[in-house]
Amino acid sequence: MASSPTNHGSAPPDRHSIWGIHALWEELQGDLPDLSIEVVDRLDSTNGALMDRLRLLTQAAQGRPLRTSDLAPSLLVAVQQTHGRGRLGRSWESLPGASLTFSLSLSIERPDWSGLSLAVGLAVATALDPAGTQLGLKWPNDLWRLDAPGQGRKLGGILIEGMQVADRRMAVIGIGLNILPLSMPEQVASLREFLPQLDAPQVLARVMPELARVLTRFEREGFGGLAAAYAARDLLRGHTVTTTDPACPQGEAEGVAEDGALLVRRDGQLHRIVSGEVSVRPLPTHP
């Protein structure tokens, strides 16, 4: 039986109405049956909260069989996230209305999760920029606003974590997007630049249906079925990049393999980058 959206904590009674949660829940039932949705005013980390719940389920599974509903998809949205986590231990904080931070936990039965973060990034970019003129994807988990070929500013990021719960492999997919301009040490982009009419609830309503569809396709086909669409938004392809891989500190990016590995050519040899950091080498300046 499908789970309805639930009010949580001390959120005002109209919080879910403001976010259009009932309509979103109904739209997502086809791809995410039994989904539950919560919106909270303030939270340390949406990913952290969902991972904590999965840990509790793991403990419960040692004493009783888990019900199907225990592992149903769960969407958790924080109006303000105070200690969000990015890749490699980086922090991601959000301000009310200035950012959209949410996480989705669900079971992904496909044994190979290679390229999952790329698939998620593709879903978000497609939902917000169907024409492909505004948003590019920077391997492995960033969305960038396109300023010039191979150049741009970060608009959002993705963090994926996994946990085995009983006989299910559960994924927690965290997404953070800049809605309004933010003052940060590095230059970042915001959706206000090209979608000024959208607020955080409207962005969620755009992103989640496409994300659900892409996750359903990923479950069926893996990243290979999405590789061509990713290539059309690949920010690194054709550009000289630097990497943290000691075997290939610099080279020319030649796209992404069907398993999600970044392909970089150095001295005639093609290297597969499967983890670490990659950046486009700055163009030389001329006097």
Contacts in CASP RR format, 6 or more apart in sequence:
PFRMAT RR
TARGET T0000
AUTHOR 0000-0000-0000
METHOD contacts of the structure
MODEL  1
MASSPTNHGSAPPDRHSIWGIHALWEELQGDLPDLSIEVVDRLDSTNGAL
MDRLRLLTQAAQGRPLRTSDLAPSLLVAVQQTHGRGRLGRSWESLPGASL
TFSLSLSIERPDWSGLSLAVGLAVATALDPAGTQLGLKWPNDLWRLDAPG
QGRKLGGILIEGMQVADRRMAVIGIGLNILPLSMPEQVASLREFLPQLDA
PQVLARVMPELARVLTRFEREGFGGLAAAYAARDLLRGHTVTTTDPACPQ
GEAEGVAEDGALLVRRDGQLHRIVSGEVSVRPLPTHP
1 34 0 8 1.000
1 69 0 8 1.000
2 29 0 8 1.000
2 33 0 8 1.000
2 34 0 8 1.000
2 35 0 8 1.000
3 34 0 8 1.000
3 35 0 8 1.000
3 36 0 8 1.000
3 69 0 8 1.000
3 72 0 8 1.000
4 22 0 8 1.000
4 25 0 8 1.000
4 36 0 8 1.000
5 16 0 8 1.000
5 21 0 8 1.000
5 22 0 8 1.000
5 25 0 8 1.000
5 36 0 8 1.000
5 37 0 8 1.000
5 38 0 8 1.000
6 36 0 8 1.000
6 37 0 8 1.000
6 38 0 8 1.000
7 13 0 8 1.000
7 15 0 8 1.000
7 16 0 8 1.000
7 38 0 8 1.000
8 38 0 8 1.000
8 39 0 8 1.000
8 40 0 8 1.000
9 40 0 8 1.000
10 41 0 8 1.000
11 39 0 8 1.000
11 40 0 8 1.000
11 41 0 8 1.000
15 39 0 8 1.000
15 41 0 8 1.000
16 22 0 8 1.000
16 37 0 8 1.000
16 39 0 8 1.000
18 201 0 8 1.000
19 39 0 8 1.000
19 77 0 8 1.000
19 201 0 8 1.000
19 204 0 8 1.000
20 201 0 8 1.000
20 205 0 8 1.000
21 37 0 8 1.000
21 39 0 8 1.000
23 205 0 8 1.000
24 37 0 8 1.000
24 204 0 8 1.000
24 205 0 8 1.000
24 208 0 8 1.000
25 35 0 8 1.000
25 37 0 8 1.000
27 208 0 8 1.000
27 209 0 8 1.000
28 35 0 8 1.000
28 208 0 8 1.000
28 209 0 8 1.000
28 212 0 8 1.000
29 35 0 8 1.000
30 212 0 8 1.000
31 209 0 8 1.000
31 212 0 8 1.000
31 213 0 8 1.000
31 215 0 8 1.000
31 216 0 8 1.000
32 73 0 8 1.000
32 106 0 8 1.000
32 212 0 8 1.000
33 72 0 8 1.000
33 73 0 8 1.000
34 68 0 8 1.000
34 69 0 8 1.000
34 72 0 8 1.000
34 73 0 8 1.000
35 72 0 8 1.000
35 73 0 8 1.000
35 74 0 8 1.000
35 75 0 8 1.000
36 72 0 8 1.000
36 73 0 8 1.000
36 74 0 8 1.000
36 75 0 8 1.000
37 74 0 8 1.000
37 75 0 8 1.000
37 77 0 8 1.000
38 74 0 8 1.000
38 75 0 8 1.000
38 76 0 8 1.000
38 77 0 8 1.000
39 77 0 8 1.000
39 78 0 8 1.000
39 79 0 8 1.000
40 76 0 8 1.000
40 77 0 8 1.000
40 78 0 8 1.000
40 79 0 8 1.000
41 78 0 8 1.000
41 79 0 8 1.000
41 80 0 8 1.000
42 78 0 8 1.000
42 79 0 8 1.000
42 80 0 8 1.000
42 81 0 8 1.000
42 82 0 8 1.000
43 49 0 8 1.000
43 76 0 8 1.000
43 78 0 8 1.000
43 80 0 8 1.000
43 81 0 8 1.000
43 82 0 8 1.000
44 81 0 8 1.000
44 82 0 8 1.000
44 83 0 8 1.000
44 84 0 8 1.000
45 81 0 8 1.000
45 83 0 8 1.000
45 84 0 8 1.000
45 85 0 8 1.000
46 76 0 8 1.000
46 77 0 8 1.000
46 78 0 8 1.000
46 81 0 8 1.000
46 84 0 8 1.000
46 101 0 8 1.000
46 102 0 8 1.000
46 103 0 8 1.000
46 174 0 8 1.000
47 84 0 8 1.000
47 85 0 8 1.000
47 103 0 8 1.000
47 159 0 8 1.000
47 161 0 8 1.000
47 172 0 8 1.000
47 174 0 8 1.000
48 84 0 8 1.000
48 85 0 8 1.000
48 103 0 8 1.000
48 172 0 8 1.000
49 76 0 8 1.000
49 103 0 8 1.000
50 74 0 8 1.000
50 76 0 8 1.000
50 103 0 8 1.000
50 105 0 8 1.000
50 172 0 8 1.000
51 161 0 8 1.000
51 162 0 8 1.000
51 163 0 8 1.000
51 172 0 8 1.000
53 74 0 8 1.000
53 105 0 8 1.000
54 105 0 8 1.000
54 163 0 8 1.000
54 165 0 8 1.000
54 170 0 8 1.000
54 172 0 8 1.000
55 163 0 8 1.000
57 66 0 8 1.000
57 70 0 8 1.000
57 71 0 8 1.000
57 165 0 8 1.000
57 166 0 8 1.000
58 163 0 8 1.000
58 164 0 8 1.000
58 165 0 8 1.000
58 166 0 8 1.000
60 66 0 8 1.000
60 70 0 8 1.000
61 165 0 8 1.000
61 166 0 8 1.000
65 166 0 8 1.000
66 165 0 8 1.000
66 166 0 8 1.000
71 107 0 8 1.000
71 165 0 8 1.000
71 166 0 8 1.000
71 168 0 8 1.000
71 170 0 8 1.000
73 104 0 8 1.000
73 105 0 8 1.000
73 106 0 8 1.000
73 107 0 8 1.000
74 104 0 8 1.000
74 105 0 8 1.000
74 106 0 8 1.000
75 102 0 8 1.000
75 103 0 8 1.000
75 104 0 8 1.000
75 208 0 8 1.000
76 102 0 8 1.000
76 103 0 8 1.000
76 104 0 8 1.000
76 105 0 8 1.000
77 100 0 8 1.000
77 101 0 8 1.000
77 102 0 8 1.000
77 204 0 8 1.000
78 94 0 8 1.000
78 101 0 8 1.000
78 102 0 8 1.000
79 96 0 8 1.000
79 97 0 8 1.000
79 200 0 8 1.000
80 94 0 8 1.000
80 95 0 8 1.000
80 96 0 8 1.000
81 92 0 8 1.000
81 93 0 8 1.000
81 94 0 8 1.000
81 99 0 8 1.000
81 101 0 8 1.000
82 93 0 8 1.000
83 91 0 8 1.000
83 93 0 8 1.000
84 91 0 8 1.000
84 92 0 8 1.000
84 93 0 8 1.000
84 94 0 8 1.000
84 101 0 8 1.000
85 91 0 8 1.000
85 92 0 8 1.000
85 159 0 8 1.000
86 92 0 8 1.000
86 157 0 8 1.000
86 159 0 8 1.000
87 140 0 8 1.000
87 141 0 8 1.000
87 159 0 8 1.000
88 276 0 8 1.000
88 277 0 8 1.000
92 101 0 8 1.000
92 157 0 8 1.000
92 159 0 8 1.000
92 176 0 8 1.000
94 100 0 8 1.000
94 101 0 8 1.000
94 176 0 8 1.000
95 182 0 8 1.000
97 179 0 8 1.000
97 180 0 8 1.000
97 199 0 8 1.000
97 200 0 8 1.000
98 178 0 8 1.000
98 179 0 8 1.000
98 180 0 8 1.000
98 182 0 8 1.000
99 176 0 8 1.000
99 177 0 8 1.000
99 178 0 8 1.000
99 179 0 8 1.000
99 180 0 8 1.000
99 182 0 8 1.000
99 200 0 8 1.000
100 175 0 8 1.000
100 176 0 8 1.000
100 177 0 8 1.000
100 179 0 8 1.000
100 200 0 8 1.000
100 203 0 8 1.000
100 204 0 8 1.000
101 174 0 8 1.000
101 175 0 8 1.000
101 176 0 8 1.000
101 177 0 8 1.000
102 174 0 8 1.000
102 175 0 8 1.000
102 176 0 8 1.000
102 204 0 8 1.000
103 172 0 8 1.000
103 173 0 8 1.000
103 174 0 8 1.000
103 175 0 8 1.000
104 172 0 8 1.000
104 173 0 8 1.000
104 174 0 8 1.000
104 211 0 8 1.000
105 170 0 8 1.000
105 171 0 8 1.000
105 172 0 8 1.000
105 173 0 8 1.000
106 170 0 8 1.000
106 171 0 8 1.000
106 173 0 8 1.000
106 215 0 8 1.000
107 168 0 8 1.000
107 169 0 8 1.000
107 170 0 8 1.000
107 171 0 8 1.000
108 116 0 8 1.000
108 169 0 8 1.000
108 170 0 8 1.000
108 171 0 8 1.000
108 215 0 8 1.000
108 218 0 8 1.000
108 219 0 8 1.000
109 168 0 8 1.000
109 169 0 8 1.000
109 219 0 8 1.000
110 218 0 8 1.000
110 219 0 8 1.000
110 222 0 8 1.000
112 222 0 8 1.000
112 259 0 8 1.000
113 160 0 8 1.000
113 171 0 8 1.000
114 222 0 8 1.000
114 223 0 8 1.000
114 259 0 8 1.000
114 260 0 8 1.000
114 261 0 8 1.000
115 140 0 8 1.000
115 222 0 8 1.000
115 223 0 8 1.000
115 259 0 8 1.000
115 260 0 8 1.000
116 160 0 8 1.000
116 171 0 8 1.000
116 173 0 8 1.000
116 218 0 8 1.000
116 223 0 8 1.000
117 140 0 8 1.000
117 141 0 8 1.000
117 158 0 8 1.000
117 160 0 8 1.000
118 137 0 8 1.000
118 139 0 8 1.000
118 140 0 8 1.000
118 141 0 8 1.000
118 223 0 8 1.000
118 226 0 8 1.000
118 230 0 8 1.000
118 256 0 8 1.000
118 260 0 8 1.000
119 214 0 8 1.000
119 215 0 8 1.000
119 217 0 8 1.000
119 218 0 8 1.000
119 222 0 8 1.000
119 223 0 8 1.000
119 226 0 8 1.000
119 230 0 8 1.000
120 141 0 8 1.000
120 158 0 8 1.000
120 160 0 8 1.000
120 173 0 8 1.000
120 175 0 8 1.000
120 211 0 8 1.000
120 214 0 8 1.000
120 215 0 8 1.000
121 137 0 8 1.000
121 141 0 8 1.000
121 143 0 8 1.000
121 158 0 8 1.000
122 137 0 8 1.000
122 214 0 8 1.000
122 226 0 8 1.000
122 229 0 8 1.000
122 230 0 8 1.000
122 233 0 8 1.000
123 207 0 8 1.000
123 210 0 8 1.000
123 211 0 8 1.000
123 213 0 8 1.000
123 214 0 8 1.000
123 215 0 8 1.000
124 143 0 8 1.000
124 158 0 8 1.000
124 175 0 8 1.000
124 177 0 8 1.000
124 207 0 8 1.000
124 210 0 8 1.000
124 211 0 8 1.000
125 132 0 8 1.000
125 135 0 8 1.000
125 136 0 8 1.000
125 137 0 8 1.000
125 143 0 8 1.000
125 233 0 8 1.000
126 210 0 8 1.000
126 214 0 8 1.000
126 229 0 8 1.000
127 206 0 8 1.000
127 207 0 8 1.000
127 209 0 8 1.000
127 210 0 8 1.000
127 211 0 8 1.000
128 134 0 8 1.000
128 135 0 8 1.000
128 191 0 8 1.000
128 195 0 8 1.000
128 203 0 8 1.000
128 206 0 8 1.000
128 207 0 8 1.000
129 135 0 8 1.000
129 136 0 8 1.000
129 194 0 8 1.000
132 232 0 8 1.000
132 233 0 8 1.000
133 146 0 8 1.000
134 145 0 8 1.000
134 146 0 8 1.000
134 194 0 8 1.000
135 143 0 8 1.000
135 144 0 8 1.000
135 145 0 8 1.000
135 146 0 8 1.000
135 155 0 8 1.000
135 233 0 8 1.000
136 143 0 8 1.000
136 144 0 8 1.000
136 145 0 8 1.000
136 146 0 8 1.000
136 233 0 8 1.000
136 234 0 8 1.000
136 235 0 8 1.000
137 143 0 8 1.000
137 144 0 8 1.000
137 230 0 8 1.000
137 233 0 8 1.000
137 234 0 8 1.000
137 235 0 8 1.000
138 144 0 8 1.000
138 154 0 8 1.000
138 235 0 8 1.000
138 236 0 8 1.000
138 278 0 8 1.000
139 234 0 8 1.000
139 235 0 8 1.000
139 236 0 8 1.000
139 253 0 8 1.000
139 256 0 8 1.000
139 262 0 8 1.000
139 273 0 8 1.000
139 278 0 8 1.000
140 260 0 8 1.000
140 262 0 8 1.000
140 275 0 8 1.000
140 276 0 8 1.000
140 278 0 8 1.000
141 157 0 8 1.000
141 158 0 8 1.000
141 159 0 8 1.000
141 160 0 8 1.000
142 154 0 8 1.000
142 156 0 8 1.000
142 157 0 8 1.000
142 158 0 8 1.000
143 154 0 8 1.000
143 155 0 8 1.000
143 156 0 8 1.000
143 157 0 8 1.000
143 158 0 8 1.000
143 177 0 8 1.000
144 152 0 8 1.000
144 153 0 8 1.000
144 154 0 8 1.000
144 155 0 8 1.000
144 189 0 8 1.000
144 235 0 8 1.000
145 152 0 8 1.000
145 153 0 8 1.000
145 154 0 8 1.000
145 155 0 8 1.000
145 189 0 8 1.000
145 193 0 8 1.000
145 194 0 8 1.000
146 152 0 8 1.000
146 235 0 8 1.000
147 153 0 8 1.000
149 239 0 8 1.000
150 235 0 8 1.000
150 236 0 8 1.000
150 239 0 8 1.000
150 280 0 8 1.000
151 280 0 8 1.000
152 189 0 8 1.000
152 235 0 8 1.000
153 187 0 8 1.000
153 188 0 8 1.000
153 189 0 8 1.000
154 186 0 8 1.000
154 188 0 8 1.000
154 189 0 8 1.000
155 177 0 8 1.000
155 178 0 8 1.000
155 188 0 8 1.000
155 189 0 8 1.000
155 190 0 8 1.000
155 191 0 8 1.000
156 175 0 8 1.000
156 176 0 8 1.000
156 177 0 8 1.000
156 178 0 8 1.000
157 175 0 8 1.000
157 176 0 8 1.000
157 177 0 8 1.000
158 173 0 8 1.000
158 174 0 8 1.000
158 175 0 8 1.000
158 176 0 8 1.000
159 173 0 8 1.000
159 174 0 8 1.000
160 171 0 8 1.000
160 172 0 8 1.000
160 173 0 8 1.000
160 174 0 8 1.000
161 171 0 8 1.000
161 172 0 8 1.000
162 169 0 8 1.000
162 170 0 8 1.000
162 171 0 8 1.000
162 172 0 8 1.000
163 169 0 8 1.000
163 170 0 8 1.000
163 172 0 8 1.000
164 170 0 8 1.000
173 211 0 8 1.000
175 207 0 8 1.000
175 211 0 8 1.000
177 191 0 8 1.000
177 203 0 8 1.000
177 207 0 8 1.000
178 188 0 8 1.000
178 189 0 8 1.000
178 190 0 8 1.000
178 191 0 8 1.000
179 190 0 8 1.000
179 191 0 8 1.000
179 192 0 8 1.000
179 198 0 8 1.000
179 199 0 8 1.000
179 200 0 8 1.000
179 203 0 8 1.000
180 190 0 8 1.000
180 192 0 8 1.000
181 190 0 8 1.000
181 192 0 8 1.000
181 193 0 8 1.000
182 188 0 8 1.000
182 190 0 8 1.000
191 198 0 8 1.000
191 203 0 8 1.000
195 203 0 8 1.000
198 206 0 8 1.000
214 226 0 8 1.000
217 225 0 8 1.000
217 226 0 8 1.000
218 226 0 8 1.000
223 230 0 8 1.000
223 258 0 8 1.000
223 259 0 8 1.000
223 260 0 8 1.000
224 258 0 8 1.000
224 259 0 8 1.000
225 258 0 8 1.000
227 256 0 8 1.000
227 257 0 8 1.000
227 258 0 8 1.000
227 260 0 8 1.000
230 256 0 8 1.000
231 237 0 8 1.000
231 255 0 8 1.000
231 256 0 8 1.000
234 253 0 8 1.000
234 255 0 8 1.000
234 256 0 8 1.000
235 280 0 8 1.000
236 253 0 8 1.000
236 255 0 8 1.000
236 262 0 8 1.000
236 278 0 8 1.000
236 280 0 8 1.000
237 253 0 8 1.000
237 254 0 8 1.000
237 255 0 8 1.000
237 256 0 8 1.000
238 252 0 8 1.000
238 253 0 8 1.000
238 254 0 8 1.000
238 255 0 8 1.000
239 252 0 8 1.000
239 253 0 8 1.000
239 280 0 8 1.000
239 281 0 8 1.000
240 250 0 8 1.000
240 251 0 8 1.000
240 252 0 8 1.000
240 253 0 8 1.000
240 280 0 8 1.000
240 281 0 8 1.000
241 250 0 8 1.000
241 251 0 8 1.000
241 252 0 8 1.000
241 253 0 8 1.000
241 264 0 8 1.000
241 278 0 8 1.000
241 279 0 8 1.000
241 280 0 8 1.000
241 281 0 8 1.000
242 249 0 8 1.000
242 250 0 8 1.000
242 251 0 8 1.000
242 278 0 8 1.000
242 279 0 8 1.000
242 281 0 8 1.000
243 249 0 8 1.000
243 250 0 8 1.000
243 251 0 8 1.000
243 262 0 8 1.000
243 264 0 8 1.000
243 273 0 8 1.000
243 276 0 8 1.000
243 277 0 8 1.000
243 278 0 8 1.000
244 276 0 8 1.000
244 277 0 8 1.000
244 278 0 8 1.000
245 271 0 8 1.000
245 273 0 8 1.000
245 276 0 8 1.000
247 271 0 8 1.000
248 264 0 8 1.000
248 266 0 8 1.000
248 271 0 8 1.000
248 273 0 8 1.000
250 266 0 8 1.000
250 281 0 8 1.000
251 264 0 8 1.000
251 265 0 8 1.000
251 266 0 8 1.000
252 264 0 8 1.000
252 265 0 8 1.000
252 266 0 8 1.000
253 262 0 8 1.000
253 263 0 8 1.000
253 264 0 8 1.000
253 278 0 8 1.000
254 263 0 8 1.000
254 264 0 8 1.000
254 265 0 8 1.000
254 270 0 8 1.000
255 262 0 8 1.000
255 263 0 8 1.000
256 262 0 8 1.000
256 263 0 8 1.000
257 263 0 8 1.000
257 272 0 8 1.000
260 274 0 8 1.000
261 272 0 8 1.000
261 273 0 8 1.000
261 274 0 8 1.000
262 272 0 8 1.000
262 273 0 8 1.000
262 274 0 8 1.000
262 278 0 8 1.000
263 270 0 8 1.000
263 271 0 8 1.000
263 272 0 8 1.000
263 273 0 8 1.000
264 270 0 8 1.000
264 271 0 8 1.000
264 273 0 8 1.000
264 278 0 8 1.000
265 271 0 8 1.000
END
